Amino acid sequence: MLALESKAHELAGGPFNLGSPKQLQEILFDKLELPVIRKTPKGQPSTAEDVLVELAHDYDLPRVILDYRSKLLQDVLRGGRLPLGRLANDR
């Protein structure tokens, strides 16, 4: 998990909370200027899985985010715990 998180931070050019859709939006669409595939009902660029899958064909960071989410889900399903305290403190 830490290796994926470090890789994501490296690709983004700095640290951010991988669990924050808002921060992910800012990195992907504002800072890195990746194309907006779809918007949310509130008009914000979507960071949904299907959007990241499409972006991952051409860009590394969305692939790393998908790998991170998959690893996180695997850990939870194996009885691990979500890093809630850490996520809450990363804002």
Helices and strands as residue ranges (DSSP letters): H 2-12, H 21-25, I 26-31, H 49-56, H 60-77, H 84-89
